[in-house]
Amino acid sequence: MKKILNIAGTQFEMWISDKRMFSLILLVFFIDQQITTGLCENAYIYGGKLGIFEPYIATTGSMWLQIIIPVIYIVLMYDYPARYGGRIFYLIRSGRDTWFYGQVVFSAFCALLYTFLIFLITLVLCAGHISFQNSWSSVITDFAKFDPNGTNAAANLIKPSAYYQGSPLVVFGYNFLFSFMNLMLINMLQLALFSYNIRKAGVFINLGVQTIGAVLAFVTVKIKWFFPSANTIFAMHFENYISAPKYPAYISVIYFGVVIVLLWIVGLLGIAGARLADHTEG
């Protein structure tokens, strides 16, 4: 376990200091422009406060942000596992399985950190309009009445199909879990393809899967549930005013879990049978 954590720690130090971290500025920009500015303006107009979880729920429930969030993450992780001189000797010293599990631990921490960072960004951007409550605010549930023509996009960022299904904490928990699992799917696909020395293809496959899935999420076709994006949006599992799910949330948990485990196994088998010389720089 110590070797695994050492490998994960080494990878994290390289990752967190990389200049690609500047791409997080784009993440802040899109969240601010697409989500939090509108929510804060509505809170000011209504004279109320947003619940602490509501900006994050609005962000991760947005189909547009479900394109932006994974794409920026793929940019941050595009060379995962990171290339470095002497990697073949590092693999030999640590052992293939130990090295592989170290990469899994590293990627899980990155996915968790990125998911939590989005939550922190929404809190900072909505500072001054936040109330520490676990009940749906009137800004979310009632503001749409002031906008019967639907011209205020922020009034419908959190749909009834979300806030009629449980408390903000419950919906936050599902959104956080789905977002984390989607990022882990990206990680495991990248790692599995690296194990067969085709990591560069992983970047394009991940971009394709996430983008196509997000586009399909806009339309009512059942095939969208074969892609991560629809499974990541909790509100999409329900109709607006009907409590019975049109696609049970637990099925999405199983979907992500099965795909992640399968990619894990494929990657582990690949690295076990790989020629190490092929993985020095590719």
Backbone as numpy.savetxt, mean C-alpha at the origin, in Angstrom:
# Nx Ny Nz CAx CAy CAz Cx Cy Cz
18.50 -16.24 13.42 17.68 -15.03 13.42 18.54 -13.77 13.42
19.66 -13.80 14.15 20.53 -12.62 14.20 21.07 -12.29 12.82
21.47 -13.32 12.06 21.98 -13.09 10.71 20.91 -12.50 9.81
19.68 -13.00 9.96 18.56 -12.50 9.16 18.33 -11.02 9.44
18.33 -10.66 10.73 18.11 -9.26 11.12 19.27 -8.38 10.66
20.49 -8.92 10.70 21.65 -8.15 10.22 21.53 -7.84 8.72
21.10 -8.85 7.98 20.91 -8.65 6.54 19.83 -7.61 6.29
18.72 -7.75 7.01 17.62 -6.79 6.86 18.07 -5.39 7.24
18.86 -5.28 8.32 19.34 -3.97 8.76 20.28 -3.33 7.75
21.15 -4.14 7.16 22.07 -3.62 6.14 21.30 -3.10 4.93
20.30 -3.85 4.50 19.48 -3.42 3.38 18.73 -2.13 3.70
18.23 -2.05 4.93 17.45 -0.86 5.31 18.33 0.39 5.33
19.53 0.27 5.83 20.45 1.42 5.86 20.73 1.94 4.45
20.91 1.02 3.52 21.14 1.41 2.13 19.89 2.07 1.54
18.75 1.52 1.86 17.47 1.98 1.28 17.08 3.36 1.80
17.17 3.55 3.11 16.68 4.80 3.71 17.55 5.99 3.35
18.79 5.74 2.98 19.71 6.83 2.63 19.77 7.09 1.13
18.98 6.37 0.36 19.01 6.52 -1.09 18.29 7.79 -1.52
18.76 8.42 -2.58 18.18 9.67 -3.07 16.75 9.49 -3.58
16.34 8.25 -3.81 14.96 8.02 -4.24 13.95 8.44 -3.20
14.38 8.61 -1.94 13.47 9.04 -0.89 12.84 10.41 -1.20
13.48 11.16 -2.09 12.90 12.45 -2.47 11.58 12.28 -3.20
11.33 11.08 -3.72 10.05 10.84 -4.41 8.88 10.88 -3.43
9.17 10.80 -2.14 8.11 10.92 -1.14 7.47 12.31 -1.16
8.20 13.29 -1.67 7.63 14.63 -1.82 6.42 14.58 -2.75
6.52 13.76 -3.81 5.39 13.58 -4.72 4.21 12.95 -4.01
4.49 12.00 -3.13 3.42 11.35 -2.37 2.68 12.38 -1.52
3.43 13.24 -0.83 2.81 14.30 -0.02 1.98 15.22 -0.90
2.53 15.59 -2.06 1.83 16.50 -2.97 0.50 15.92 -3.42
0.48 14.66 -3.85 -0.75 14.06 -4.35 -1.79 13.89 -3.23
-1.35 13.47 -2.05 -2.28 13.33 -0.94 -2.88 14.68 -0.57
-2.04 15.71 -0.57 -2.50 17.05 -0.23 -3.51 17.56 -1.26
-3.18 17.41 -2.55 -4.03 17.95 -3.60 -5.31 17.15 -3.80
-5.21 15.85 -3.69 -6.35 15.00 -3.99 -7.27 14.76 -2.79
-6.72 14.83 -1.58 -7.49 14.41 -0.42 -7.58 15.47 0.68
-6.46 15.78 1.31 -6.51 16.51 2.58 -6.91 17.98 2.44
-6.54 18.64 1.35 -6.94 20.03 1.18 -8.46 20.15 1.14
-9.10 19.30 0.38 -10.56 19.31 0.30 -11.22 18.98 1.62
-10.70 17.98 2.32 -11.26 17.61 3.62 -11.15 18.76 4.62
-10.00 19.40 4.66 -9.78 20.51 5.60 -10.68 21.70 5.26
-10.85 21.98 3.99 -11.74 23.07 3.59 -13.18 22.78 4.00
-13.61 21.54 3.82 -14.97 21.17 4.22 -15.15 21.26 5.73
-14.11 20.84 6.47 -14.18 20.93 7.93 -14.30 22.39 8.37
-13.58 23.25 7.70 -13.64 24.69 8.03 -15.01 25.27 7.70
-15.54 24.93 6.53 -16.85 25.43 6.11 -17.95 24.92 7.05
-17.87 23.63 7.39 -18.90 23.01 8.22 -18.77 23.43 9.68
-17.56 23.82 10.06 -17.33 24.20 11.44 -17.17 23.00 12.37
-16.66 21.89 11.80 -16.47 20.68 12.59 -15.05 20.16 12.48
-14.83 19.01 13.10 -13.52 18.37 13.09 -13.61 17.02 12.39
-12.51 16.64 11.79 -12.39 15.30 11.22 -11.92 14.32 12.28
-12.39 13.08 12.19 -11.87 12.05 13.07 -10.43 11.72 12.72
-9.67 11.24 13.68 -8.24 11.01 13.49 -7.94 10.02 12.37
-8.86 9.07 12.12 -8.60 8.05 11.10 -9.17 8.43 9.73
-10.01 9.43 9.68 -10.75 9.72 8.44 -9.87 10.17 7.27
-8.88 11.04 7.47 -8.03 11.41 6.32 -7.31 10.21 5.71
-6.85 9.29 6.57 -6.17 8.09 6.05 -7.16 7.20 5.30
-8.36 7.04 5.84 -9.37 6.22 5.18 -9.72 6.80 3.82
-9.84 8.13 3.75 -10.13 8.80 2.48 -8.99 8.60 1.48
-7.76 8.66 1.97 -6.59 8.51 1.11 -6.49 7.10 0.53
-6.58 6.11 1.39 -6.42 4.73 0.92 -7.68 4.19 0.26
-8.79 4.93 0.38 -10.02 4.53 -0.29 -10.20 5.18 -1.64
-9.26 6.05 -2.01 -9.33 6.74 -3.30 -8.76 5.87 -4.40
-9.53 5.69 -5.48 -9.04 4.87 -6.59 -7.87 5.53 -7.29
-7.85 6.87 -7.33 -6.72 7.57 -7.93 -5.45 7.36 -7.11
-5.59 7.45 -5.78 -4.41 7.25 -4.92 -3.95 5.80 -4.93
-4.85 4.89 -5.29 -4.44 3.49 -5.39 -3.62 3.22 -6.64
-3.47 4.24 -7.48 -2.47 4.19 -8.54 -1.17 4.83 -8.06
-1.30 6.00 -7.43 -0.13 6.78 -7.02 0.66 6.08 -5.92
-0.01 5.60 -4.88 0.68 5.02 -3.72 1.55 3.82 -4.11
1.02 2.82 -4.84 1.89 1.69 -5.22 3.00 2.09 -6.20
2.71 3.02 -7.12 3.72 3.40 -8.11 4.91 4.05 -7.42
4.67 4.95 -6.47 5.78 5.59 -5.76 6.55 4.54 -4.95
5.83 3.59 -4.37 6.51 2.52 -3.62 7.38 1.68 -4.55
6.89 1.38 -5.75 7.68 0.61 -6.71 8.95 1.38 -7.09
8.83 2.70 -7.20 10.01 3.52 -7.48 11.01 3.40 -6.33
10.52 3.44 -5.10 11.40 3.34 -3.94 12.09 1.98 -3.86
11.43 0.95 -4.37 11.94 -0.42 -4.24 12.39 -0.99 -5.58
12.65 -0.14 -6.56 12.85 -0.65 -7.92 14.06 -1.57 -8.04
15.10 -1.38 -7.20 16.27 -2.26 -7.31 16.33 -3.27 -6.16
15.18 -3.53 -5.56 15.12 -4.54 -4.50 15.22 -5.94 -5.10
16.04 -6.83 -4.55 17.08 -6.60 -3.53 18.21 -5.73 -4.08
18.69 -4.80 -3.27 19.65 -3.80 -3.74 20.91 -4.46 -4.26
21.43 -3.91 -5.37 22.69 -4.42 -5.91 23.86 -3.75 -5.19
24.89 -4.49 -4.99 26.09 -3.95 -4.36 27.27 -4.86 -4.70
28.45 -4.30 -4.67 29.65 -5.07 -4.97 29.84 -6.21 -4.00
30.23 -7.35 -4.52 30.54 -8.49 -3.66 29.32 -9.22 -3.15
28.17 -9.03 -3.82 26.97 -9.67 -3.31 27.10 -11.20 -3.33
27.80 -11.76 -4.31 27.94 -13.21 -4.38 28.61 -13.76 -3.13
29.60 -13.03 -2.61 30.28 -13.49 -1.39 29.38 -13.32 -0.17
28.56 -12.27 -0.19 27.61 -12.05 0.91 26.60 -13.19 0.95
26.13 -13.62 -0.24 25.20 -14.74 -0.32 25.83 -16.02 0.19
27.08 -16.26 -0.19 27.77 -17.48 0.22 27.99 -17.50 1.74
28.43 -16.36 2.29 28.71 -16.30 3.73 27.44 -16.50 4.57
26.38 -15.87 4.17 25.16 -15.91 4.98 24.33 -17.16 4.71
24.46 -17.75 3.53 23.63 -18.88 3.14 22.42 -18.37 2.38
22.01 -19.12 1.40 20.93 -18.66 0.52 19.63 -18.43 1.29
19.22 -19.41 2.11 17.95 -19.28 2.83 17.98 -18.10 3.80
19.10 -17.96 4.51 19.22 -16.86 5.46 19.16 -15.52 4.75
19.87 -15.42 3.64 19.84 -14.19 2.84 18.42 -13.90 2.36
17.72 -14.93 1.88 16.37 -14.76 1.36 15.43 -14.26 2.45
15.48 -14.90 3.63 14.60 -14.48 4.73 14.95 -13.07 5.22
16.23 -12.72 5.14 16.63 -11.35 5.48 15.98 -10.34 4.56
15.89 -10.69 3.26 15.23 -9.81 2.30 13.74 -9.69 2.59
13.12 -10.79 3.00 11.69 -10.77 3.32 11.44 -9.87 4.52
12.26 -10.01 5.57 12.10 -9.17 6.77 12.30 -7.70 6.42
13.32 -7.41 5.62 13.58 -6.03 5.20 12.39 -5.46 4.44
11.87 -6.22 3.48 10.77 -5.72 2.66 9.49 -5.54 3.49
9.27 -6.43 4.46 8.09 -6.28 5.32 8.18 -5.01 6.15
9.37 -4.70 6.63 9.55 -3.48 7.41 9.35 -2.25 6.53
9.85 -2.30 5.29 9.66 -1.18 4.36 8.18 -0.96 4.07
7.46 -2.05 3.82 6.02 -1.94 3.53 5.26 -1.38 4.73
5.62 -1.85 5.92 4.96 -1.36 7.14 5.27 0.11 7.37
6.52 0.48 7.19 6.93 1.87 7.39 6.25 2.80 6.38
6.19 2.39 5.14 5.55 3.20 4.10 4.06 3.37 4.38
3.40 2.29 4.79 1.98 2.36 5.11 1.72 3.29 6.29
2.55 3.18 7.32 2.40 4.04 8.49 2.74 5.49 8.14
3.70 5.69 7.24 4.08 7.04 6.83 2.90 7.75 6.17
2.14 7.03 5.39 0.95 7.63 4.75 -0.01 8.12 5.82
-0.21 7.33 6.86 -1.06 7.74 7.98 -0.54 9.02 8.63
0.77 9.07 8.86 1.37 10.26 9.47 1.22 11.48 8.56
1.40 11.30 7.26 1.26 12.41 6.32 -0.15 12.99 6.39
-1.15 12.12 6.44 -2.53 12.61 6.49 -2.79 13.38 7.79
-2.19 12.92 8.88 -2.37 13.62 10.16 -1.73 15.01 10.12
-0.51 15.07 9.58 0.21 16.35 9.52 -0.52 17.34 8.61
-0.98 16.87 7.46 -1.65 17.75 6.50 -3.01 18.24 7.01
-3.61 17.47 7.91 -4.92 17.87 8.45 -4.80 18.42 9.87
-3.59 18.72 10.30 -3.39 19.25 11.65 -4.24 20.50 11.85
-4.89 20.59 12.97 -5.78 21.71 13.25 -7.23 21.40 12.93
-7.45 20.32 12.17 -8.82 19.93 11.82 -9.13 18.51 12.30
-8.31 18.01 13.22 -8.41 16.63 13.67 -8.95 16.56 15.09
-9.84 15.61 15.32 -10.34 15.32 16.66 -10.04 13.86 16.96
-9.55 13.58 18.16 -9.20 12.21 18.55 -10.48 11.45 18.95
-11.19 10.98 17.95 -12.45 10.29 18.19 -12.56 9.07 17.30
-13.29 8.08 17.78 -13.53 6.87 17.01 -15.00 6.79 16.61
-15.49 7.89 16.10 -16.84 7.95 15.55 -16.78 8.80 14.29
-17.69 8.54 13.38 -17.66 9.26 12.11 -18.09 10.71 12.32
-17.31 11.63 11.79 -17.59 13.05 11.97 -18.72 13.49 11.05
-19.39 14.56 11.42 -20.45 15.11 10.59 -19.90 15.68 9.29
-18.62 16.04 9.30 -17.99 16.53 8.07 -18.03 15.45 7.00
-17.91 14.20 7.42 -17.92 13.07 6.48 -19.34 12.62 6.17
-20.16 12.49 7.18 -21.49 11.89 6.99 -22.55 12.87 6.52
-22.41 14.17 6.84 -23.49 15.12 6.56 -23.15 16.22 5.57
-21.86 16.40 5.27 -21.48 17.55 4.43 -22.09 17.45 3.03
-22.28 16.22 2.54 -22.81 16.05 1.20 -24.19 16.68 1.06
-24.91 16.84 2.18 -26.23 17.48 2.13 -26.13 18.94 1.71
-24.96 19.55 1.99 -24.74 20.94 1.59 -24.30 21.03 0.12
-24.14 19.89 -0.50 -23.63 19.85 -1.87 -24.48 18.88 -2.70
-25.78 19.17 -2.84 -26.68 18.23 -3.51 -26.33 17.98 -4.97
-25.62 18.91 -5.60 -25.26 18.74 -7.01 -23.98 17.92 -7.20
-23.32 17.58 -6.09 -22.12 16.74 -6.16 -20.91 17.44 -6.73
-20.86 18.78 -6.62 -19.72 19.52 -7.16 -18.52 19.53 -6.24
-18.73 19.20 -4.96 -17.65 19.17 -3.99 -17.11 17.74 -3.90
-15.99 17.49 -4.56 -15.45 16.12 -4.62 -15.08 15.60 -3.24
-14.61 16.48 -2.36 -14.17 16.03 -1.04 -15.32 15.55 -0.18
-16.54 15.96 -0.53 -17.71 15.56 0.27 -17.99 14.07 0.14
-17.44 13.43 -0.88 -17.72 12.01 -1.11 -16.46 11.15 -1.14
-15.39 11.65 -0.48 -14.15 10.87 -0.45 -14.32 9.59 0.36
-15.12 9.65 1.42 -15.46 8.45 2.19 -16.93 8.16 1.94
-17.20 7.06 1.31 -18.55 6.75 0.87 -19.34 6.01 1.97
-20.67 6.06 1.87 -21.49 5.30 2.84 -21.13 3.83 2.90
-20.63 3.29 1.78 -20.24 1.88 1.77 -19.08 1.60 2.70
-18.42 2.65 3.18 -17.36 2.49 4.19 -17.91 2.78 5.58
-18.52 3.97 5.76 -18.87 4.36 7.14 -20.13 3.68 7.68
-20.86 2.94 6.85 -21.97 2.15 7.37 -21.55 0.73 7.77
-20.27 0.41 7.59 -19.80 -0.96 7.84 -19.03 -1.12 9.15
-18.90 -0.05 9.92 -18.18 -0.16 11.18 -17.62 1.18 11.61
-16.96 1.16 12.75 -16.36 2.39 13.28 -15.16 2.79 12.44
-14.70 4.05 12.54 -13.50 4.47 11.81 -12.30 3.58 12.09
-12.16 3.12 13.34 -11.02 2.26 13.67 -11.07 0.95 12.91
-12.26 0.37 12.77 -12.42 -0.89 12.05 -12.06 -0.71 10.57
-12.60 0.34 9.95 -12.32 0.61 8.53 -10.85 0.95 8.34
-10.29 1.74 9.26 -8.86 2.06 9.23 -8.04 0.77 9.28
-8.41 -0.16 10.15 -7.67 -1.41 10.29 -7.68 -2.21 9.00
-8.85 -2.30 8.35 -8.92 -3.02 7.08 -8.08 -2.33 6.01
-8.21 -1.00 5.90 -7.44 -0.27 4.89 -5.94 -0.40 5.11
-5.52 -0.31 6.37 -4.10 -0.43 6.70 -3.60 -1.82 6.34
-4.37 -2.85 6.71 -3.97 -4.23 6.42 -3.91 -4.48 4.92
-4.95 -4.06 4.20 -4.97 -4.27 2.75 -3.81 -3.55 2.07
-3.55 -2.31 2.49 -2.45 -1.55 1.88 -1.11 -2.23 2.14
-0.90 -2.67 3.38 0.35 -3.36 3.72 0.51 -4.63 2.90
-0.56 -5.41 2.79 -0.47 -6.68 2.06 -0.25 -6.45 0.57
-0.82 -5.39 0.04 -0.58 -5.06 -1.37 0.90 -4.73 -1.60
1.50 -3.97 -0.69 2.92 -3.65 -0.82 3.78 -4.90 -0.66
3.38 -5.80 0.23 4.12 -7.06 0.38 4.02 -7.92 -0.88
2.87 -7.86 -1.55 2.74 -8.58 -2.82 3.73 -8.03 -3.83
3.86 -6.70 -3.88 4.84 -6.07 -4.77 6.25 -6.56 -4.43
6.56 -6.58 -3.13 7.89 -7.03 -2.69 8.17 -8.47 -3.09
7.22 -9.35 -2.83 7.43 -10.77 -3.08 7.53 -11.08 -4.57
6.77 -10.35 -5.39 6.90 -10.54 -6.83 8.28 -10.11 -7.30
8.75 -8.99 -6.78 10.08 -8.50 -7.15 11.17 -9.48 -6.70
11.04 -9.99 -5.48 12.04 -10.92 -4.95 12.01 -12.25 -5.69
10.81 -12.73 -6.01 10.69 -14.00 -6.73 11.34 -13.91 -8.11
11.10 -12.82 -8.81 11.68 -12.67 -10.14 13.19 -12.47 -10.07
13.67 -11.78 -9.01 15.11 -11.67 -8.81 15.74 -13.05 -8.65
15.04 -13.94 -7.96 15.58 -15.28 -7.73 15.83 -16.03 -9.03
15.13 -15.63 -10.09 15.33 -16.24 -11.41 16.09 -15.29 -12.34
16.73 -14.28 -11.72 17.58 -13.33 -12.43 16.83 -12.51 -13.48
15.56 -12.19 -13.19 14.77 -11.34 -14.08 14.11 -10.21 -13.28
14.91 -9.61 -12.39 14.37 -8.56 -11.52 13.84 -7.37 -12.31
14.54 -6.96 -13.38 14.10 -5.79 -14.13 12.69 -5.97 -14.67
12.35 -7.19 -15.03 10.99 -7.45 -15.50 9.99 -7.25 -14.37
10.43 -7.49 -13.13 9.54 -7.35 -11.99 8.99 -5.95 -11.83
9.83 -4.94 -12.11 9.38 -3.56 -12.00 8.23 -3.30 -12.96
8.38 -3.73 -14.21 7.35 -3.48 -15.23 6.11 -4.32 -14.98
6.30 -5.56 -14.51 5.14 -6.40 -14.19 4.37 -5.81 -13.03
5.08 -5.37 -12.00 4.40 -4.73 -10.86 3.64 -3.49 -11.29
4.27 -2.64 -12.09 3.59 -1.44 -12.58 2.35 -1.80 -13.39
2.48 -2.82 -14.23 1.35 -3.24 -15.05 0.20 -3.79 -14.22
0.52 -4.66 -13.27 -0.52 -5.26 -12.42 -1.25 -4.19 -11.61
-0.48 -3.27 -11.01 -1.10 -2.24 -10.18 -1.92 -1.26 -11.02
-1.40 -0.86 -12.16 -2.09 0.12 -13.00 -3.34 -0.48 -13.63
-3.23 -1.66 -14.20 -4.39 -2.31 -14.81 -5.46 -2.58 -13.75
-5.03 -3.03 -12.59 -5.98 -3.29 -11.51 -6.70 -2.03 -11.08
-5.98 -0.92 -11.00 -6.60 0.35 -10.60 -7.60 0.83 -11.64
-7.27 0.65 -12.91 -8.20 1.03 -13.98 -9.46 0.18 -13.94
-9.28 -1.13 -13.75 -10.44 -2.03 -13.68 -11.31 -1.74 -12.46
-10.71 -1.17 -11.41 -11.47 -0.85 -10.20 -12.53 0.22 -10.47
-12.35 0.98 -11.53 -13.31 2.02 -11.89 -14.57 1.45 -12.53
-14.50 0.21 -13.00 -15.63 -0.37 -13.72 -16.17 -1.57 -12.95
-17.43 -1.91 -13.22 -18.08 -3.00 -12.48 -17.93 -4.31 -13.24
-16.72 -4.83 -13.25 -16.47 -6.14 -13.84 -15.82 -7.04 -12.78
-16.23 -8.28 -12.77 -15.75 -9.18 -11.72 -14.26 -9.48 -11.83
-13.70 -9.32 -13.01 -12.28 -9.62 -13.18 -11.40 -8.71 -12.35
-11.92 -7.56 -11.91 -11.12 -6.63 -11.12 -10.66 -7.25 -9.81
-11.40 -8.25 -9.31 -11.04 -8.88 -8.03 -9.85 -9.81 -8.16
-9.40 -10.05 -9.39 -8.18 -10.84 -9.61 -6.93 -9.97 -9.49
-7.12 -8.66 -9.35 -6.02 -7.71 -9.24 -6.00 -7.10 -7.84
-4.85 -6.62 -7.39 -4.72 -6.12 -6.02 -5.55 -4.87 -5.71
-5.68 -3.95 -6.66 -6.26 -2.64 -6.36 -7.66 -2.73 -5.77
-8.55 -3.47 -6.43 -9.92 -3.58 -5.93 -9.94 -4.21 -4.54
-9.10 -5.19 -4.32 -9.04 -5.85 -3.01 -8.50 -4.93 -1.92
-7.78 -3.87 -2.32 -7.18 -2.96 -1.35 -8.18 -1.94 -0.82
-9.25 -1.67 -1.56 -10.21 -0.62 -1.19 -11.37 -1.25 -0.43
-11.45 -0.99 0.87 -12.48 -1.60 1.72 -13.88 -1.24 1.26
-14.11 0.03 0.94 -15.46 0.47 0.58 -15.98 -0.23 -0.66
-15.10 -0.68 -1.53 -15.51 -1.33 -2.77 -16.12 -2.69 -2.51
-15.95 -3.22 -1.32 -16.50 -4.54 -0.99 -17.99 -4.48 -0.67
-18.56 -3.26 -0.57 -19.95 -3.11 -0.13 -20.70 -2.16 -1.05
-22.03 -2.32 -1.06 -22.91 -1.32 -1.66 -23.06 -0.18 -0.67
-23.54 0.96 -1.14 -23.60 2.15 -0.29 -24.48 1.97 0.95
-25.64 1.36 0.78 -26.59 1.34 1.91 -27.02 -0.07 2.28
-26.26 -1.06 1.85 -26.59 -2.45 2.15 -25.45 -3.05 2.96
-25.79 -3.65 4.10 -24.74 -4.16 4.99 -24.10 -5.43 4.46
-24.86 -6.23 3.70 -24.30 -7.48 3.16 -23.24 -7.15 2.12
-22.05 -7.73 2.21 -20.98 -7.41 1.26 -21.26 -7.98 -0.12
-20.84 -7.25 -1.15 -20.91 -7.81 -2.49 -19.67 -8.63 -2.79
-18.62 -8.41 -1.98 -17.39 -9.21 -2.05 -16.78 -9.19 -0.65
-16.88 -10.29 0.10 -16.45 -10.29 1.51 -15.00 -9.86 1.70
-14.77 -9.04 2.72 -13.43 -8.52 2.97 -12.45 -9.64 3.32
-12.94 -10.69 3.98 -12.03 -11.78 4.36 -11.49 -12.51 3.13
-12.25 -12.48 2.03 -11.77 -13.09 0.79 -10.55 -12.34 0.27
-10.55 -11.01 0.44 -9.40 -10.21 0.02 -8.18 -10.52 0.87
-8.39 -10.74 2.17 -7.28 -11.12 3.04 -6.69 -12.45 2.58
-7.57 -13.41 2.27 -7.12 -14.72 1.77 -6.40 -14.55 0.44
-6.95 -13.72 -0.44 -6.35 -13.47 -1.75 -4.91 -12.99 -1.60
-4.71 -11.95 -0.80 -3.36 -11.43 -0.61 -2.46 -12.46 0.04
-2.98 -13.14 1.07 -2.17 -14.12 1.78 -1.70 -15.24 0.89
-2.60 -15.78 0.07 -2.25 -16.89 -0.82 -1.23 -16.46 -1.86
-1.44 -15.30 -2.48 -0.52 -14.83 -3.52 0.87 -14.56 -2.93
0.91 -13.93 -1.76 2.19 -13.63 -1.11 2.94 -14.91 -0.77
2.24 -15.90 -0.21 2.89 -17.16 0.15 3.37 -17.90 -1.09
2.58 -17.91 -2.15 2.99 -18.58 -3.39 4.25 -17.92 -3.98
4.27 -16.59 -3.97 5.46 -15.90 -4.49 6.67 -16.16 -3.59
6.43 -16.24 -2.29 7.49 -16.57 -1.33 8.10 -17.92 -1.69
7.24 -18.93 -1.90 7.72 -20.28 -2.21 8.45 -20.30 -3.54
7.89 -19.63 -4.55 8.54 -19.57 -5.86 9.92 -18.93 -5.74
10.01 -17.84 -4.98 11.29 -17.17 -4.80 12.30 -18.02 -4.05
11.85 -18.71 -3.02 12.74 -19.55 -2.23 13.27 -20.71 -3.06
12.40 -21.31 -3.87 12.85 -22.39 -4.75 13.82 -21.87 -5.81
13.55 -20.65 -6.28 14.42 -20.07 -7.30 15.81 -19.78 -6.78
15.91 -19.19 -5.60 17.23 -18.84 -5.06 17.98 -20.10 -4.65
17.25 -21.16 -4.27 17.90 -22.41 -3.89 18.58 -23.07 -5.07
18.00 -22.91 -6.27 18.58 -23.57 -7.43 19.32 -22.64 -8.37
19.52 -21.38 -7.95 20.13 -20.40 -8.84 21.65 -20.54 -8.89
22.20 -20.14 -10.01 23.65 -19.98 -10.11 24.00 -18.63 -9.51
24.76 -18.63 -8.43 25.03 -17.40 -7.71 25.74 -16.36 -8.57
26.52 -16.81 -9.53 27.24 -15.87 -10.38 26.29 -14.99 -11.17
25.05 -15.50 -11.40 24.08 -14.71 -12.17 23.49 -13.58 -11.36
23.73 -13.57 -10.04 23.08 -12.61 -9.16 24.06 -11.59 -8.59
25.19 -11.45 -9.19 26.16 -10.49 -8.66 25.73 -9.06 -8.91
25.19 -8.78 -10.09 24.81 -7.41 -10.41 23.41 -7.30 -11.01
22.79 -8.42 -11.36 21.51 -8.34 -12.05 20.34 -8.15 -11.15
